[in-house]
Amino acid sequence: MSKNEQYVTGSSNIQVGGDLHITVHNGVPLPLLVPETKMLSREQRRYISTLVAEVENAEQRIVSARLIRHSMNQELNVASIEEVSDEMYRKATMYLTGWKTCALGEHQGESAMVSQVLRIWTICPKEQPAISKFTRDHFGTSKMNDLNYWQMRCVLSFAMHLWGEHWKGKTV
């Protein structure tokens, strides 16, 4: 026994002050407890598919459902819908709902507008320099968090203009 270890007798507990050992109960290692990941239900998957179609329609079909799903998967850091867990469902629906709201030109809060500009940058990274230059030239900063509501609406409107121009004439 090393001098970095202390054992508490009678309770099968090991207090480790150095090396880590697996607790053994009656000579058999205890299994590691790994939380079970619950995958999406059929209803949740159906709702995500509905939101993808709504985003595609809101975008007037300038982007495909495939691109929308791919972008959502990137946001969630998964390869496909099969990897989306129940815990990720809320983030997925918020992402798609925010995109739809933006595409329809509906009211969004400042943080939601920032999220939409970041979405555009992620999907079309070549637009980032133009959006940053617009922000710097018109508002004296390149930090979107420094902008007020109306300034952020201007930046988002400009970003949406570039977004539409980017996809014009392309088949996705």
N, C-alpha and C positions, 0 to 999 in steps of 0.2 A: 504494500500500500504506500503510495507516494505521500509526501507530507502536505500536498495541496488538497487532499481528499479528506472529508469527514463523513462518517456514516452515523446515521441515527438508528439506533437499534430498536427492533420490535415493530417497525411500521413499514418496512420495505421501501422506505424513502432513501434516496441518495442525495446528499447535498454535495455538489461538485464545486470545488474552488480552483479547478485547473482543467484536467482532462474530462471530457464528456463521456459518460458510459450509459448504455441502454439499461433501463431498469429490468430486472429479471424477477419473475414471480414463480416460485416453485421450479426453478430451472428452465422456464420457458419465457423467451422474450415477449413482452407485451406488444401488441400490434400498434402501429402509429395510427392515430385518429386523423383521417383526412375528410374534411367536410364534403358531403355529396353535393355535386353541382346539379341543380335542377334545370333541365332544358326547357325551351319554350313549348307551350301547349299549342294545339292546332289552332285554337282561337287567336292566340297571340301572333302566330305566324301568318294567319289570314289577315289580321289587322295590319301587320307590317306590309303585307302585299298590297292591301288597299291603300295605305299611305303612299307607297312607292308609286302606284298608279295615279294617285291624286297629285303628287309632286310632278310626275311626267305631264299630266294635263295642265297643271298650273304653269309649267315651263313652256307650254304650247308645243310640246314635243320636240323642242330643240335639243333636248338630251334624252337618252333612252333609259328605260327601266334598268337595264344592265349597268349603265354608268352610275345611276342613283344607288343601286344596291352595292356596287363596288365601293363607292364613296362612303356609304354607311358602314360597310365592313372595315374599311380603313380607319374610320373614326372609332370603331369599337375594338380595333386591333384583332380582328378575326379573319379567317380565310373565307368563310361562307356562313350563311344563316344557320347551318347545322351546329356551328360553334357558339352561337349566341345563347347565353344562359338567361335564365329567368331574371337574374340580377341586372343584366344589361338591357333588358326590355325597356325600361323607363328612359334610359339614355338614347336608345334607338328611336323611340317614338318622339322624344323631344327634338332630336336631330332632324327627323323627317318633317315633323310639324313646323319647326322653325323654317326649314327650307321652303315648304309650301307657302307659309305665310309671307315670306320674303318674295317669292315668285309672283304671288298675287298682289303685291304692293300694299299689304295690310300693315297696320300699326305694329311696331315692335319696340321693346324697350332698348336702352342703350347697349346693354350687355348682349342682347340677342342680335342687334345690328353688328356688333363687333364679331360675334360668332359667324354671321353670314359672310362678312368680308374674309374672315379666316378660312371659311369653307371654299370660297372662290379662289383664294390663294393656294389652297391645298390641291384643288382640282386643276387650276390653270396657273401654275407658278410664274409664268411669263408675264402675268398681269400685275404682280406685286410691285415691281418698280414704278409703273405708271400710277398705281393707286397711292403709293408712298409719296411720290413726287407731287401729286395732286393735293394730298393732305398737307405736306410741308409748304407748298407754294401758297395755298389758300388760307391755311390756319396756323402757320408758323411752327408746326410740330409734326413729327412723324409717329407720335404715340397716340393711338386711338383712344386710350383711356383718359387723355387730357382734353378730349373734345366734349362739347356739350351736346345735348340731344339734337339740335338742328344742324350742327356741324356734322355730326355722325350720320344724320339722314342724307346730307349732301355726299359724303364719302360713299355711303352705301349705294346711292343712286348712280354715282359715277362708276362704282364697281359693277353694278348690274348692267350698266350700259356696255362696259367692256366685256362682260360675261356674254351678253347677247351677240355682240360683234364677233367674239371668239368662235361661237358656235354657228354663226350664219354660214350657210352653204356646206356645212360639214354633215356627214352622216355618222351617227354614233350608234 
